[in-house]
Amino acid sequence: PKPEGLERIRLEPAQDLDFYPRYVAMYQSLFAERPWMPDVSRQESFEDMRDYLTEDWLYEVFIDETWAGVTAVSPGVEVGAKGYYMIEIALEKTFRGQGLGVALQRRLVMLLAEKTTARSLALFGTIGSINTPMLKTATRVGRIDVGGYYWVKF
């Protein structure tokens, strides 16, 4: 079903990286709030963001016409299925906790569907097991675990 808030979200291809300092501040705030986050999520480097921008896979997120964050993907193949790997989905604190992540991912999939000629579209990504907010969001948007990886810290 259509997620609540879908009509509030607009994605625009990023034209530059002027937002990057704001993006860094979002991560600093998030890591301060959730000390466990650096173990399961990372802030993308300026250089990586520049690559996503150059490759046209970086989008700025607007909610109610207000800049709210960024999202980025990269085309890829996992277990034989073509699709897109979720690189980043980051929202400003004022927009988190409202279920808008579900609508944002749906809007992203709708946009990607317009860009592809494939008959089906898969969205891949890795979500740390302790990142329960993102696990809930992924489940609510319809993402399913089709084969996990186990990471062992040494």
N, C-alpha and C positions, 0 to 999 in steps of 0.2 A: 504493500500500500504506500501511497504518497506520504512521506514523512512530514510531520508538522514543521513549519518554518521554511519549507523549500522555496516558497515565493519570496522570502526575505533575503535569499542568498544570491549573489552575483559573483561570478568568477571572471576575471580579466587577465589575459596573458600579460605577464610582467613586461614592462618596457625598459626598466633599469633596476638597479639595486639600491635606490635611495631609501627604501624601507629597511635595509639591513640592520642599522643600529637599533631600530625599534624591535626587530626580530630578536636580536641578541638580548635586549632588555626583557622580552617575553620569557626567554629561556632562563635568564638569571632569576626572575621572579618565580618561575615554575620550579626550578631546582631548590630555591629557598623554601617554598611551600611543601615540596615533596622530596625530601632528601634521598629517597630511593630512586628517583627518576634518572640520574646519570648512569645507573647500572643498566637501564633498559631503553634509554632514548638519548639522542644526542642532537646538539645544535649543528646544523650544516655549516661548513666553512664558507667564507666569502668566495673562495675559488670554486668550490663545488656549486654554489648557487649561481655563479657566473656561467658555469658549464650548463646548468639546467636552463638558464635564461637563453643562452646561445642556441641550445637545442630545442627551444620553444616548449619546454615541459614544466615551466614555473608559472604559477598563477597567483595573483593577489585576490584575497577574499574580501568581499564587501557584504556587510549585513546591514540592512536598512540604509543602504547607501553610505555607510561608515566603514572606513578601512578597519578590518577585523583580524587579518592574519595572512598566512600564505599556505599554499599547498603545492607539492611537486610530485611528479611521477616520472617514470622512465619506461619505455617499451622493453619487453623482455619475454622470455619463454621459461616456464616452470612446468616440470613434469609433463612436457609435451604440449602444453596449452599456451597459445599466444595471448598476451595481455599487457598489463602495465604494473610495474612494481611501485607501490606507494613509498615514496621517499620521505615526504614531509606532510604533516597536517598540523598546523599550529594556529591557535586562536588566542586573541587577547583575553586576559582574565575576565573582563566584563561580559564576555560572550560564552565562557565555559560554564558547564553545569546546567545548561538549558536544553539539552538535546539537539543542539544545532550541529554537532559533529555528524550526526546521522544525515541530516539534510545536506550538509556540505559534501559528504562522500557521495550521496545520490546525485547532487548537482555535478560533481566531478565526473561520475560515470556517464551521465547524460552528455556532457561535453566531449568526453573521450569517444563515446559511441558515434558522435558526429565526425570525428577525425579518422575513424578506422573504416576499412573496407571488409574487415573480418566478419564472419557470420556470428561469432560470439565474442564476448568481451570478458576477460578475467581480470580481477584486481588482486594482486599478490602483495604480501607484506609480512613482516615479522613483528609480532607484538610480544613483549616480555610478559611472562606469566604473572608478575606482580603488578603489572600496569592494568589494574581492573577497570579504571575509567575507559581506557581505549578498547579493552576486550568487550565491555558492555556495548560500546558504540558500534564496534565491528559486527557484533552479533545482531544488534538491532537493525543494521543496514542490510543484513542478509549474508554477510561474509561467513564462511564456514572453514573449519580446519580440515584440510585435505591431506595432511601429512606434516607433522611438525618436526622440528629439529631440536636436539638437546644440546645445550651449550654447557661446557664444564669449565669453571674457572680454575686456573692453576696458580 
